[in-house]
């Protein structure tokens, strides 16, 4: 792809000056040294973090009747001296107080745990000098599409800091990167070879289109969504019994595969049951909010846990679509963002009208007949007898159902979040600060979940497109443009590339909310196609790759690590959907109180299904996934914070699943390599795993290790036998028939070494 | 010599002899491994902070997340052993002696006990139930202790007994979560995760936060009790098991010995190193170090978990039996198989000391089977409680004695308790008459007993008083948040300032409000 014309970059710099923004973002609390102060970028984060706790939206905590979250509060006309006087820091009591030497006078008070830095005081003063211009928090402003492309915005920043974009990655690397990013599986050698043979832009685009059209695409992106949907196969808490909710998971996979637009994806899941004549699929979609936990522990108050589930729905909805933390407002008015406790319970009132009530049978449920011939599932009258459900392929899926009019609940504010201490009644409404004129015109009593869903994806909602575009970016680049994917409020981290984020957000929203389209836009950019290699100078200037001076390099997720190992070994099942499966896990892990449910290691194909299908028990998640920062499905998990621990190495070295994969890979190396010599076999295995062509000398350590291992196994045949006997018969039988046991055992450990290479564990 | 190296040497000094041997051998191997030693080099590189300077995420040493960190305040304790009796033992039989209950025995509970209350199982008007066991005063401090805990009574002068703890929750899973994570809902980091996050670990070859279970079942709230919540996963508790792999996937696969594994890791490290030269990514050093640490952990964990190395007199002190596997562990309902001489909990107490001694920051024991409702077999106050007490009494006293003899008690905080208490009324939902083996009490969140010892808390203190029925505190009530604040404080972590930024907020163990107080009265 041609380099951008220099004049284009200059244009961007002159008119939009994105660089100062990023300075601030990177340092977070640092300040721009040049250029005018911008309120939402430079000042609001300071006021929010250091002042709002006592002078913010929360009336209960407000001191001195002063609020600094509103312009009228800071510049109140009634106050002659003025807290903030435009252009006059000497007359501004804000400046006077923050610079006071008097411990009884200075703000914030000395015992407040967030003191101001000198640079922050300077920023506030300059802001007043420059006229104390007020703005809304950036993320609450409308999304307006900026000019330019992804690469324009990234390169403008790079150039400004003396950085160059990295050269494009090799076609083999791109083939692996695209494949892992889009379908969560490695490419076959043939796929990578095809791209290498023709790396032209049209061929690259075809490669992307092919991946986007594969059924594995939906499986991979469903995992992203299921973290947010707090999907699990059990109900949580003490008994943590099983829950049949996998048809919802299959719905999600299909929604991604069919590129269901976000507005439909939203409406169906939040309010499919409220649509006129909903289809069965639209009802299945509402299981989204039946992923809340329920407590079957004896002696619990069902109402308490019903209320907890409704609050979870409220918090999850706002968090997932709008990136705002509602949780605080359930006890008191939010201290930093414009959400009052009344707003919270008005929103709660909308969700407080469903028929589920923490019942142990998980009612209301819909009956689905699942037929092996892949016919669509269809609902039937739930009054029918359930005795022969299992035989008939009948499952009952928890769904959302609105209470009939005569049973509707009155909702009240819960004082300090305590459902036993209820205050004033409230009418249902969406969040006041984000209501548009048209929302305000609608009668309050008609607000239901369907209205919420439509409001979330309406053209004027500023947060939904930003939050979603950021989320998609983060899944590809390892980190969002707003790093705090879960918080777009005033305390969240500022975006590294604000215009780029708005560009993607506008593109997504105005392009029909098509995820595949958004993905294609991003992955065909030069920014995405950069090499991940880095030199020392770049590392010094951009150590954490905030400025995208190279492609990111990061450890794959637990699911992808599993899927990749099985795929390379040739074991991975391509069976899609259906009930969750139980691949081998160490015995004795499930010891839940009063629950007789057992983990039974699967045989045959179900042993090798994608990680997406592994049974997730909330109180005892699959250990190999949890070791890699996977979620337990207890609450909405917005992003997995990646860690590297020795326990992860133990999984990929010693977990029988990975050992079995190593053995199967060894078998492929022996039987499929072009020649029967060690070099061919080692090369074949390494190429299957790493995809790229090998460098000179790269095989040497592996071959030396193979010789060493062979010597050891020949010297102690009982070790070779022990290793082989521990493998499933299908693999162990192979040894002895084709190669001597010591030879096979040596290749197994070589293959295990390959599956533990940093490059294999890493997306690069 | 860098300060990091200094610290590492110092740490080596505190290792047990076998552990030191392991380390020396490992080092010798690096030096002799064909001049490679890439793993060792990566480790030392990380320890000196070189690799992680580039935004890396080294595991231990240097700036890594588990590197030891200085506390915020002068600490009284350096580490914690928390003994949680899951199900909640009856304070009225063990610590809170209420002769008044005997006078009202089997009379209807007064309306004031019932109005506006939610009970888990009690229905209608229950009867008052007298304490089922005798009490006496012990030691110089004159602590009132039940006849069911004779060994503990003998060391009662070391403990600070709080009889007025109260909680917000009256069901097991939420109450356990509230006690250990500060929230009754799932998804928040546990106390052990917070402490490990705040202080790091003193032994890079062992997990910083270890969990040991007994009683045949996972505690009611499951592994969420030692989850790291919104803290990075590196701070989650690692369950160490006494049968099977002590840590999941710790053992090398069959047929792969240490020597072969060493060669394998050397080959992998050599290839990773070559790749790093091309990619330039310092994170690759983190990966190499991660495998090196795993290799060491594979040796260090079984070593520290092997209580058979302890001399007989120490085993006897706890009542421990190396290698014992309780039949209760495999039973679907272990409660009816409980025996007083089951040493599983004792083994775990001894393990706790070994782990603490080797630099583990937080050891959490859960012993299940203390939920004595009296409504089905194996869960009564009159028959099951004495058995459970026998299982733990000698072990707990032995632990305090052993820690003291080794000079570790001063810097180790030991906490004992359940998630709530039990009602002064007899549970009545199955039967309302007294029947041997079926006498029980319901869940009682308003007042119960927790004790602490060592780690800078006042020994021999009896703190707080309940009313004549043991229903409510009448003097010095202590909330769960007070308790959490106090525990953090003893470790040198200011409970009000110690936080983790998540969802835009400074999240704290003690929650968003400042109602949790450090109980200065309890501190020595």
HADDOCK unambig.tbl for C-alpha pairs under 7 A between the chains (distance, minus, plus):
assign (segid A and resid 113 and name CA) (segid B and resid 497 and name CA) 6.68 0.50 0.50
assign (segid A and resid 237 and name CA) (segid B and resid 173 and name CA) 5.92 0.50 0.50
assign (segid A and resid 237 and name CA) (segid B and resid 221 and name CA) 5.53 0.50 0.50
assign (segid A and resid 238 and name CA) (segid B and resid 173 and name CA) 5.44 0.50 0.50
assign (segid A and resid 238 and name CA) (segid B and resid 220 and name CA) 4.59 0.50 0.50
assign (segid A and resid 238 and name CA) (segid B and resid 221 and name CA) 5.13 0.50 0.50
assign (segid A and resid 299 and name CA) (segid B and resid 120 and name CA) 3.76 0.50 0.50
assign (segid A and resid 299 and name CA) (segid B and resid 121 and name CA) 5.23 0.50 0.50
assign (segid A and resid 300 and name CA) (segid B and resid 120 and name CA) 5.92 0.50 0.50
assign (segid A and resid 300 and name CA) (segid B and resid 171 and name CA) 6.24 0.50 0.50
assign (segid A and resid 325 and name CA) (segid B and resid 503 and name CA) 6.45 0.50 0.50
assign (segid A and resid 486 and name CA) (segid B and resid 503 and name CA) 5.80 0.50 0.50
assign (segid A and resid 487 and name CA) (segid B and resid 503 and name CA) 5.29 0.50 0.50
assign (segid A and resid 487 and name CA) (segid B and resid 504 and name CA) 5.97 0.50 0.50
assign (segid A and resid 491 and name CA) (segid B and resid 504 and name CA) 4.76 0.50 0.50
assign (segid A and resid 492 and name CA) (segid B and resid 504 and name CA) 5.00 0.50 0.50
assign (segid A and resid 532 and name CA) (segid B and resid 279 and name CA) 6.90 0.50 0.50
assign (segid A and resid 533 and name CA) (segid B and resid 278 and name CA) 6.98 0.50 0.50
assign (segid A and resid 533 and name CA) (segid B and resid 279 and name CA) 4.27 0.50 0.50
assign (segid A and resid 533 and name CA) (segid B and resid 280 and name CA) 5.93 0.50 0.50
assign (segid A and resid 534 and name CA) (segid B and resid 279 and name CA) 6.11 0.50 0.50
assign (segid A and resid 534 and name CA) (segid B and resid 280 and name CA) 5.16 0.50 0.50
assign (segid A and resid 534 and name CA) (segid B and resid 281 and name CA) 6.60 0.50 0.50
assign (segid A and resid 535 and name CA) (segid B and resid 280 and name CA) 6.00 0.50 0.50
assign (segid A and resid 543 and name CA) (segid B and resid 54 and name CA) 5.06 0.50 0.50
assign (segid A and resid 543 and name CA) (segid B and resid 55 and name CA) 6.21 0.50 0.50
assign (segid A and resid 544 and name CA) (segid B and resid 54 and name CA) 6.45 0.50 0.50
assign (segid A and resid 544 and name CA) (segid B and resid 55 and name CA) 5.22 0.50 0.50
assign (segid A and resid 591 and name CA) (segid B and resid 217 and name CA) 5.20 0.50 0.50
assign (segid A and resid 591 and name CA) (segid B and resid 218 and name CA) 5.41 0.50 0.50
assign (segid A and resid 592 and name CA) (segid B and resid 217 and name CA) 6.26 0.50 0.50
assign (segid A and resid 592 and name CA) (segid B and resid 218 and name CA) 5.62 0.50 0.50
assign (segid A and resid 592 and name CA) (segid B and resid 222 and name CA) 6.88 0.50 0.50
assign (segid A and resid 593 and name CA) (segid B and resid 217 and name CA) 5.98 0.50 0.50
assign (segid A and resid 593 and name CA) (segid B and resid 218 and name CA) 6.47 0.50 0.50
assign (segid A and resid 593 and name CA) (segid B and resid 219 and name CA) 6.98 0.50 0.50
assign (segid A and resid 593 and name CA) (segid B and resid 220 and name CA) 5.79 0.50 0.50
assign (segid A and resid 596 and name CA) (segid B and resid 332 and name CA) 6.86 0.50 0.50
assign (segid A and resid 619 and name CA) (segid B and resid 221 and name CA) 6.88 0.50 0.50
assign (segid A and resid 619 and name CA) (segid B and resid 222 and name CA) 4.83 0.50 0.50
assign (segid A and resid 619 and name CA) (segid B and resid 223 and name CA) 5.34 0.50 0.50
assign (segid A and resid 619 and name CA) (segid B and resid 224 and name CA) 5.91 0.50 0.50
assign (segid A and resid 620 and name CA) (segid B and resid 222 and name CA) 6.74 0.50 0.50
assign (segid A and resid 620 and name CA) (segid B and resid 223 and name CA) 5.97 0.50 0.50
assign (segid A and resid 629 and name CA) (segid B and resid 233 and name CA) 5.70 0.50 0.50
assign (segid A and resid 634 and name CA) (segid B and resid 186 and name CA) 6.02 0.50 0.50
assign (segid A and resid 634 and name CA) (segid B and resid 187 and name CA) 6.25 0.50 0.50
assign (segid A and resid 635 and name CA) (segid B and resid 187 and name CA) 6.14 0.50 0.50
assign (segid A and resid 641 and name CA) (segid B and resid 232 and name CA) 6.09 0.50 0.50
assign (segid A and resid 643 and name CA) (segid B and resid 57 and name CA) 6.95 0.50 0.50
assign (segid A and resid 643 and name CA) (segid B and resid 232 and name CA) 6.61 0.50 0.50
assign (segid A and resid 643 and name CA) (segid B and resid 233 and name CA) 6.41 0.50 0.50
assign (segid A and resid 643 and name CA) (segid B and resid 234 and name CA) 6.29 0.50 0.50
assign (segid A and resid 644 and name CA) (segid B and resid 57 and name CA) 6.86 0.50 0.50
assign (segid A and resid 644 and name CA) (segid B and resid 59 and name CA) 6.60 0.50 0.50
assign (segid A and resid 645 and name CA) (segid B and resid 59 and name CA) 6.11 0.50 0.50
assign (segid A and resid 645 and name CA) (segid B and resid 234 and name CA) 6.30 0.50 0.50
assign (segid A and resid 645 and name CA) (segid B and resid 290 and name CA) 6.07 0.50 0.50
assign (segid A and resid 646 and name CA) (segid B and resid 290 and name CA) 5.00 0.50 0.50
assign (segid A and resid 646 and name CA) (segid B and resid 291 and name CA) 6.15 0.50 0.50
assign (segid A and resid 646 and name CA) (segid B and resid 293 and name CA) 5.75 0.50 0.50
assign (segid A and resid 646 and name CA) (segid B and resid 294 and name CA) 4.47 0.50 0.50
assign (segid A and resid 647 and name CA) (segid B and resid 294 and name CA) 6.62 0.50 0.50
assign (segid A and resid 649 and name CA) (segid B and resid 290 and name CA) 6.86 0.50 0.50
assign (segid A and resid 649 and name CA) (segid B and resid 291 and name CA) 5.73 0.50 0.50
assign (segid A and resid 649 and name CA) (segid B and resid 294 and name CA) 6.31 0.50 0.50
assign (segid A and resid 650 and name CA) (segid B and resid 249 and name CA) 5.58 0.50 0.50
assign (segid A and resid 650 and name CA) (segid B and resid 250 and name CA) 6.09 0.50 0.50
assign (segid A and resid 650 and name CA) (segid B and resid 294 and name CA) 6.40 0.50 0.50
assign (segid A and resid 651 and name CA) (segid B and resid 249 and name CA) 5.92 0.50 0.50
assign (segid A and resid 654 and name CA) (segid B and resid 249 and name CA) 5.39 0.50 0.50
assign (segid A and resid 654 and name CA) (segid B and resid 251 and name CA) 6.97 0.50 0.50
assign (segid A and resid 654 and name CA) (segid B and resid 252 and name CA) 5.85 0.50 0.50
assign (segid A and resid 654 and name CA) (segid B and resid 253 and name CA) 5.89 0.50 0.50
assign (segid A and resid 655 and name CA) (segid B and resid 249 and name CA) 5.63 0.50 0.50
assign (segid A and resid 701 and name CA) (segid B and resid 267 and name CA) 5.47 0.50 0.50
assign (segid A and resid 701 and name CA) (segid B and resid 270 and name CA) 6.98 0.50 0.50
assign (segid A and resid 701 and name CA) (segid B and resid 271 and name CA) 6.91 0.50 0.50
assign (segid A and resid 702 and name CA) (segid B and resid 267 and name CA) 6.35 0.50 0.50
assign (segid A and resid 705 and name CA) (segid B and resid 263 and name CA) 6.78 0.50 0.50
assign (segid A and resid 705 and name CA) (segid B and resid 264 and name CA) 6.65 0.50 0.50
assign (segid A and resid 705 and name CA) (segid B and resid 267 and name CA) 6.39 0.50 0.50
assign (segid A and resid 709 and name CA) (segid B and resid 260 and name CA) 6.69 0.50 0.50
assign (segid A and resid 719 and name CA) (segid B and resid 255 and name CA) 4.03 0.50 0.50
assign (segid A and resid 719 and name CA) (segid B and resid 256 and name CA) 6.91 0.50 0.50
assign (segid A and resid 720 and name CA) (segid B and resid 255 and name CA) 5.85 0.50 0.50
assign (segid A and resid 722 and name CA) (segid B and resid 254 and name CA) 5.51 0.50 0.50
assign (segid A and resid 722 and name CA) (segid B and resid 255 and name CA) 4.96 0.50 0.50
assign (segid A and resid 723 and name CA) (segid B and resid 253 and name CA) 6.97 0.50 0.50
assign (segid A and resid 723 and name CA) (segid B and resid 254 and name CA) 4.93 0.50 0.50
assign (segid A and resid 723 and name CA) (segid B and resid 255 and name CA) 4.54 0.50 0.50
assign (segid A and resid 726 and name CA) (segid B and resid 254 and name CA) 6.67 0.50 0.50
assign (segid A and resid 753 and name CA) (segid B and resid 264 and name CA) 6.31 0.50 0.50
assign (segid A and resid 753 and name CA) (segid B and resid 268 and name CA) 6.06 0.50 0.50
assign (segid A and resid 757 and name CA) (segid B and resid 268 and name CA) 6.00 0.50 0.50
assign (segid A and resid 757 and name CA) (segid B and resid 272 and name CA) 6.48 0.50 0.50
assign (segid A and resid 758 and name CA) (segid B and resid 272 and name CA) 6.01 0.50 0.50
assign (segid A and resid 758 and name CA) (segid B and resid 284 and name CA) 6.62 0.50 0.50
assign (segid A and resid 758 and name CA) (segid B and resid 287 and name CA) 6.55 0.50 0.50
